[in-house]
Amino acid sequence: MRTVREAGPLVRELRDERGWSQAELGRRANVSRTFVIDLESGKATVETSKFMDVFQALGFELAIRNTETGNVRW
């Protein structure tokens, strides 16, 4: 994923897989439902710390992958 716009559909898919509402994900990630809506719609101004909290609540951690070598850094 290279942009917040690409993250939105992934967040929605992972939330739907769990059967959670946007409000439930917000509660679990300690962010507002409005933030979840903005993230899922690809709004580019979402806060990075909250972005990370959402993925953590969904049970994922993010890694950085070098686009040239494919090496992953934590």
N, C-alpha and C positions, 0 to 999 in steps of 0.2 A: 504494500500500500504506500502510495507516494503523497497523497493529499488527504485532507479531512473529508473532502467530497467522496473519496473512495472508502473511507471508514464508515460513513453513514449507513450504507446498505448492509455492511458487515455487522454493525451493532444491531440493526433492526433484525437481521437474520438470527443472530445469536440470542437476542431477547425473545423472539418468537419461538425458537427451539425450546426455550425454558418455560414458555407459557406465561411470561411476565408482561404486565402492562408497562407503559412508559413510567407511570408513577412508581411501580414496584421497583424497577431498575433504578430510578432516581433515589428511592429510599435506601436501597442496598448500597448504592455508590455514594450516598450522602451528597447528592446534587439535586437540583430542582427538576421537575418534569419538563419545564421549559428548556432547560439545558439539554436534556435527552432529545427533545423535539428538534432543537437547533443542530445537535450533533447528527442525528439521523437524516436531517435534510441537507447535510453537507455545509452548513454555515462555517465559513473559514475563520471566524473570530472566536471560536470556542477556546476556553482556557486549557492550557496543556495539562495542568495538575488535575483538573476535573476529567479531562479526556482519559488520563491514565487511571483515575479512580473508577471510571465506567468499565474499562477492560478488566481491571482487577476484580470488580464485583461480578463480572461475567465468568471469572475463573481463568483469565488469560494474562500473560505477561508479554510485553513487547520487546523485541530484539531489533537491533540495527543490522541490516545486511548491506554489504558493499555491492553496488550494482555492477561493478567491473569484475570482481573476483568471486563474488558469492559468499565470501567469508561473513560469518555472523558474529557480532559482538554483543555482550550483555551489559 
